[in-house]
Amino acid sequence: MPAQKRALYASPNGDRWYLARESETGRLFVRHKANVPSGGQVTDIDIGAFLSEGREHPEHQALLHLIGTLVQSDRQRILWRSRRFRVPHQSRSQ
């Protein structure tokens, strides 16, 4: 079964990067598809190895941004749940 993928970044020269996941194993990785003039080769890169290459490139920034939005999304869900199920504070003075 093919990997599920989400577009991360497309460079001006036509290279494309995706966050990908193998359906059978759940393994996450970055898939790079080179532009046609470069041969269009597809390379799968472990996320750790990809990020260790450098963080100044736009494709690295795109992955870090995506990870950040996932963390932010989780934080928002937690805050929403805590407000929804919060027991109102009752005053002890009678």
ZALUM-855956 format. One record per residue: residue in one letter; x, y, z of N, C-alpha, C, CB in turn. Coordinates in pm, 1 decimal, always signed. Glycine has a CB too. Layout:
BEGIN
A; X; Y; Z; X; Y; Z; X; Y; Z; X; Y; Z
...
***
This chain:
BEGIN
M; +85.4; -119.1; +0.0; +0.0; +0.0; +0.0; +89.5; +124.8; +0.0; -96.9; +0.2; +124.2
P; +58.0; +224.4; -80.8; +141.5; +344.9; -86.2; +134.7; +425.5; +42.9; +99.5; +432.4; -203.2
A; +237.8; +505.2; +62.9; +244.2; +590.0; +182.1; +143.4; +703.6; +170.6; +386.9; +646.4; +202.0
Q; +87.3; +741.3; +284.4; +4.1; +861.8; +289.9; +100.1; +978.3; +298.1; -97.0; +860.2; +412.4
K; +66.9; +1090.2; +234.0; +159.3; +1202.7; +240.5; +84.5; +1335.1; +242.8; +255.8; +1199.2; +122.6
R; +152.9; +1433.7; +300.1; +101.0; +1569.7; +309.0; +209.9; +1663.9; +258.8; +57.2; +1605.5; +456.0
A; +173.8; +1750.9; +167.0; +271.2; +1843.2; +108.8; +327.7; +1934.6; +216.8; +206.9; +1926.8; -4.0
L; +459.8; +1949.2; +215.0; +528.3; +2040.2; +307.9; +572.8; +2166.8; +236.6; +649.5; +1970.9; +372.3
Y; +642.2; +2147.6; +123.7; +703.1; +2263.4; +57.8; +730.6; +2229.4; -88.4; +834.5; +2306.2; +130.1
A; +711.1; +2328.5; -174.2; +748.1; +2318.2; -315.4; +843.2; +2432.4; -345.7; +622.0; +2322.4; -409.6
S; +962.5; +2399.0; -389.8; +1062.6; +2502.5; -416.9; +1038.0; +2565.8; -553.9; +1205.3; +2443.3; -410.0
P; +1092.2; +2684.2; -576.1; +1076.5; +2750.8; -706.3; +1132.6; +2668.4; -822.9; +1145.0; +2886.2; -703.0
N; +1230.3; +2579.3; -795.7; +1287.3; +2499.7; -904.7; +1207.3; +2371.7; -932.5; +1431.5; +2463.6; -872.0
G; +1100.5; +2348.1; -855.3; +1014.5; +2232.5; -880.9; +1033.7; +2115.3; -786.8; +1036.2; +2185.9; -1017.9
D; +1134.0; +2119.1; -699.5; +1147.8; +2013.0; -598.8; +1028.4; +2020.1; -504.2; +1282.8; +2026.6; -519.6
R; +988.6; +1904.0; -452.6; +875.8; +1898.1; -359.6; +912.7; +1809.6; -240.9; +747.9; +1844.6; -430.4
W; +863.4; +1850.9; -123.3; +883.7; +1774.3; +0.0; +748.1; +1743.6; +60.4; +973.5; +1852.0; +101.5
Y; +737.3; +1622.8; +117.0; +613.3; +1576.2; +178.8; +644.8; +1514.4; +314.0; +540.3; +1474.2; +87.7
L; +552.9; +1528.7; +407.8; +557.0; +1448.0; +528.7; +479.3; +1323.2; +494.0; +497.0; +1523.5; +655.7
A; +540.7; +1207.6; +511.7; +478.9; +1082.5; +468.3; +472.7; +982.2; +582.6; +555.8; +1022.9; +350.1
R; +378.4; +889.4; +569.2; +358.6; +785.1; +670.3; +325.9; +655.1; +600.6; +246.1; +823.3; +770.3
E; +399.1; +549.3; +635.9; +369.5; +416.7; +583.3; +246.2; +363.2; +653.7; +490.2; +320.3; +601.5
S; +149.2; +320.9; +578.2; +24.0; +273.1; +636.2; +43.1; +147.7; +721.1; -76.1; +245.3; +526.4
E; +126.5; +56.0; +674.7; +143.0; -72.0; +744.8; +218.1; -58.1; +876.6; +215.7; -170.2; +655.9
T; +324.9; +22.3; +876.9; +411.7; +30.6; +994.8; +390.6; +156.8; +1078.2; +555.0; +23.9; +951.9
G; +332.9; +260.1; +1017.2; +316.6; +387.0; +1087.2; +442.1; +472.7; +1086.7; +274.7; +361.7; +1228.1
R; +546.6; +427.6; +1018.8; +672.9; +502.2; +1013.3; +651.9; +636.2; +944.8; +781.5; +421.1; +939.6
L; +701.6; +743.1; +1010.0; +695.7; +878.2; +954.2; +830.0; +913.3; +893.2; +656.3; +981.8; +1062.5
F; +826.4; +984.5; +782.1; +948.5; +1025.1; +715.1; +918.3; +1141.6; +621.7; +1010.8; +907.0; +637.4
V; +1022.5; +1202.3; +570.0; +1008.7; +1309.2; +470.8; +1039.0; +1248.3; +334.6; +1104.5; +1431.4; +502.1
R; +951.3; +1273.1; +240.9; +972.1; +1226.7; +103.2; +1008.2; +1347.7; +17.8; +844.4; +1153.6; +46.8
H; +1122.8; +1338.2; -49.7; +1167.8; +1445.0; -139.6; +1154.1; +1395.3; -282.3; +1315.7; +1487.9; -109.1
K; +1087.0; +1475.0; -364.0; +1075.4; +1443.4; -505.9; +1148.0; +1552.7; -583.1; +924.9; +1431.6; -550.8
A; +1258.0; +1513.9; -645.9; +1338.2; +1609.3; -721.3; +1261.2; +1656.8; -844.7; +1473.2; +1546.3; -762.6
N; +1298.4; +1773.9; -894.7; +1232.9; +1827.4; -1014.1; +1267.0; +1742.6; -1136.9; +1274.6; +1974.3; -1037.2
V; +1188.7; +1757.7; -1242.1; +1205.3; +1677.7; -1363.4; +1343.8; +1695.6; -1426.5; +1097.7; +1714.2; -1464.5
P; +1396.2; +1819.5; -1440.7; +1529.9; +1832.9; -1499.7; +1639.1; +1759.8; -1420.1; +1565.7; +1979.6; -1510.9
S; +1616.3; +1741.5; -1290.3; +1713.4; +1668.2; -1207.6; +1688.9; +1518.4; -1210.2; +1708.5; +1718.0; -1063.8
G; +1587.0; +1475.5; -1280.8; +1559.2; +1332.7; -1292.6; +1435.0; +1286.7; -1219.1; +1674.8; +1256.0; -1243.0
G; +1376.1; +1372.9; -1137.2; +1252.3; +1338.2; -1068.1; +1265.6; +1227.0; -965.3; +1150.7; +1299.0; -1167.4
Q; +1386.9; +1202.5; -918.6; +1411.8; +1094.9; -822.2; +1338.7; +1120.7; -690.6; +1562.6; +1080.0; -796.5
V; +1285.6; +1014.5; -632.5; +1216.7; +1022.1; -503.2; +1307.6; +962.0; -396.7; +1078.4; +947.8; -507.5
T; +1326.1; +1037.5; -286.7; +1411.3; +993.2; -176.5; +1332.9; +1004.4; -46.3; +1543.0; +1077.0; -169.6
D; +1331.9; +897.3; +31.9; +1270.5; +899.3; +164.6; +1379.2; +922.1; +268.7; +1193.4; +766.7; +193.0
I; +1353.4; +1018.2; +359.7; +1452.4; +1059.2; +458.6; +1389.9; +1051.6; +597.7; +1504.8; +1202.9; +429.0
D; +1457.8; +987.6; +691.2; +1413.2; +983.4; +830.1; +1398.8; +1127.2; +881.1; +1513.1; +901.6; +919.1
I; +1295.1; +1154.4; +959.5; +1269.4; +1290.7; +1006.0; +1388.5; +1347.1; +1083.4; +1144.2; +1293.7; +1093.8
G; +1448.4; +1267.3; +1169.7; +1564.2; +1313.6; +1246.1; +1680.1; +1350.1; +1155.3; +1608.1; +1207.3; +1345.2
A; +1707.0; +1266.5; +1057.2; +1815.6; +1294.8; +962.3; +1784.1; +1419.4; +880.4; +1838.9; +1174.4; +868.8
F; +1659.5; +1434.3; +841.4; +1618.1; +1550.7; +763.2; +1641.0; +1679.6; +840.8; +1470.7; +1539.0; +723.5
L; +1597.9; +1681.0; +965.7; +1613.0; +1802.1; +1046.9; +1758.3; +1827.7; +1085.4; +1528.0; +1791.8; +1172.4
S; +1839.9; +1724.4; +1093.5; +1980.4; +1744.8; +1129.5; +2060.3; +1803.0; +1012.7; +2043.1; +1612.7; +1174.9
E; +2003.0; +1799.9; +891.5; +2070.9; +1857.8; +774.6; +2080.9; +2009.7; +785.5; +1996.8; +1819.7; +645.6
G; +1994.4; +2069.5; +862.7; +1994.9; +2214.8; +878.3; +1852.9; +2266.4; +887.0; +2069.3; +2282.3; +762.0
R; +1836.3; +2372.5; +962.1; +1701.7; +2425.1; +982.9; +1679.6; +2557.7; +911.7; +1675.2; +2441.8; +1130.4
E; +1778.1; +2600.8; +835.2; +1763.9; +2730.1; +769.9; +1693.2; +2720.8; +634.9; +1899.5; +2792.9; +751.7
H; +1678.4; +2602.1; +581.4; +1614.1; +2584.5; +450.9; +1461.8; +2590.7; +464.0; +1656.4; +2450.4; +387.5
P; +1393.9; +2641.0; +363.5; +1247.7; +2655.4; +373.8; +1174.2; +2523.4; +393.6; +1194.7; +2722.6; +250.3
E; +1224.6; +2414.2; +339.2; +1159.0; +2284.7; +358.6; +1168.9; +2238.4; +503.7; +1220.5; +2179.6; +265.9
H; +1279.6; +2271.0; +570.5; +1294.1; +2238.6; +712.8; +1200.0; +2326.2; +796.2; +1441.7; +2258.0; +758.8
Q; +1194.0; +2453.3; +761.4; +1104.0; +2544.1; +831.9; +959.0; +2499.9; +816.6; +1121.1; +2687.1; +780.2
A; +923.1; +2449.9; +699.0; +785.1; +2404.4; +675.8; +751.2; +2286.2; +766.1; +765.0; +2365.2; +527.8
L; +844.8; +2191.3; +782.2; +819.8; +2077.2; +870.7; +808.8; +2123.2; +1015.1; +931.4; +1972.1; +856.9
L; +898.6; +2210.3; +1058.6; +892.2; +2260.6; +1196.0; +762.3; +2336.7; +1221.1; +1012.4; +2351.0; +1225.4
H; +718.1; +2412.0; +1123.1; +591.1; +2484.5; +1135.9; +474.6; +2386.3; +1149.7; +568.8; +2577.4; +1013.8
L; +473.6; +2281.6; +1067.5; +367.2; +2181.4; +1076.0; +365.9; +2115.3; +1213.0; +384.1; +2075.3; +966.5
I; +482.2; +2078.4; +1263.0; +491.0; +2017.8; +1396.4; +438.5; +2115.8; +1500.9; +637.5; +1976.7; +1429.2
G; +474.6; +2241.8; +1488.5; +427.4; +2343.9; +1582.4; +277.0; +2359.9; +1580.4; +491.8; +2476.0; +1551.7
T; +215.8; +2351.2; +1462.1; +69.8; +2364.2; +1456.3; +2.0; +2245.7; +1521.5; +22.7; +2377.8; +1311.7
L; +63.7; +2127.5; +1513.7; +4.8; +2010.4; +1578.7; +9.5; +2025.0; +1729.5; +77.2; +1882.5; +1535.8
V; +119.9; +2075.7; +1781.8; +132.7; +2097.8; +1925.8; +34.2; +2205.0; +1970.3; +277.5; +2138.4; +1962.9
Q; +25.3; +2314.0; +1894.9; -69.1; +2420.9; +1927.6; -212.0; +2367.7; +1926.3; -54.7; +2538.4; +1828.7
S; -243.6; +2285.4; +1828.5; -377.7; +2228.6; +1817.9; -410.6; +2145.2; +1941.3; -390.0; +2143.0; +1690.8
D; -314.1; +2063.1; +1987.2; -336.0; +1983.0; +2107.4; -357.5; +2072.3; +2229.0; -217.4; +1888.7; +2131.5
R; -278.9; +2179.3; +2240.3; -292.4; +2270.5; +2353.2; -430.6; +2335.1; +2353.3; -183.0; +2378.4; +2349.0
Q; -478.0; +2375.4; +2236.9; -610.5; +2437.2; +2227.6; -720.2; +2338.7; +2267.0; -635.2; +2489.2; +2085.4
R; -706.9; +2212.0; +2224.6; -807.1; +2110.5; +2261.9; -808.8; +2089.1; +2412.9; -778.4; +1976.5; +2189.9
I; -689.9; +2084.5; +2474.3; -681.7; +2064.3; +2619.0; -746.2; +2181.7; +2691.9; -534.5; +2047.2; +2663.7
L; -716.1; +2303.5; +2649.2; -776.1; +2421.4; +2713.1; -927.2; +2421.4; +2695.8; -716.6; +2550.6; +2654.8
W; -974.3; +2386.9; +2577.2; -1118.2; +2383.3; +2551.7; -1186.1; +2281.7; +2643.6; -1146.2; +2349.0; +2403.9
R; -1128.5; +2163.1; +2654.9; -1187.1; +2059.6; +2741.1; -1187.3; +2102.1; +2887.5; -1110.7; +1927.9; +2725.5
S; -1076.2; +2164.3; +2931.3; -1069.2; +2203.6; +3072.0; -1172.2; +2311.5; +3103.4; -928.2; +2253.3; +3107.0
R; -1199.1; +2400.3; +3010.6; -1300.3; +2503.6; +3034.0; -1440.3; +2445.0; +3027.9; -1286.5; +2616.6; +2931.7
R; -1459.4; +2349.7; +2941.2; -1592.0; +2289.4; +2924.1; -1633.4; +2209.9; +3046.9; -1593.8; +2199.0; +2801.1
F; -1539.5; +2140.9; +3108.0; -1573.4; +2053.0; +3219.3; -1533.0; +2108.8; +3355.6; -1508.5; +1919.8; +3199.2
R; -1499.6; +2235.5; +3361.0; -1458.6; +2297.0; +3486.0; -1579.5; +2309.7; +3579.1; -1394.1; +2435.4; +3460.3
V; -1558.4; +2272.5; +3703.9; -1662.4; +2287.8; +3805.3; -1655.7; +2431.1; +3856.5; -1645.0; +2184.0; +3922.8
P; -1765.7; +2503.2; +3856.0; -1762.0; +2642.2; +3902.4; -1714.5; +2650.6; +4047.0; -1900.5; +2706.8; +3889.0
H; -1634.3; +2751.3; +4073.8; -1581.6; +2773.3; +4209.2; -1696.5; +2821.8; +4297.6; -1462.7; +2877.4; +4208.7
Q; -1713.4; +2757.4; +4412.1; -1820.0; +2797.9; +4504.4; -1759.0; +2872.7; +4621.3; -1901.0; +2674.9; +4554.5
S; -1819.2; +2979.5; +4657.6; -1771.4; +3060.4; +4769.4; -1802.2; +2989.8; +4900.1; -1835.0; +3201.0; +4767.3
R; -1709.6; +2999.5; +4994.5; -1728.7; +2935.5; +5124.4; -1802.9; +3025.4; +5220.9; -1595.5; +2895.8; +5183.6
S; -1815.1; +3151.8; +5189.4; -1886.5; +3242.4; +5281.2; -2036.2; +3223.7; +5264.6; -1847.3; +3391.0; +5255.3
Q; -2105.5; +3214.9; +5375.3; -2251.2; +3194.6; +5369.9; -2323.3; +3298.0; +5449.7; -2288.8; +3057.1; +5419.9
***
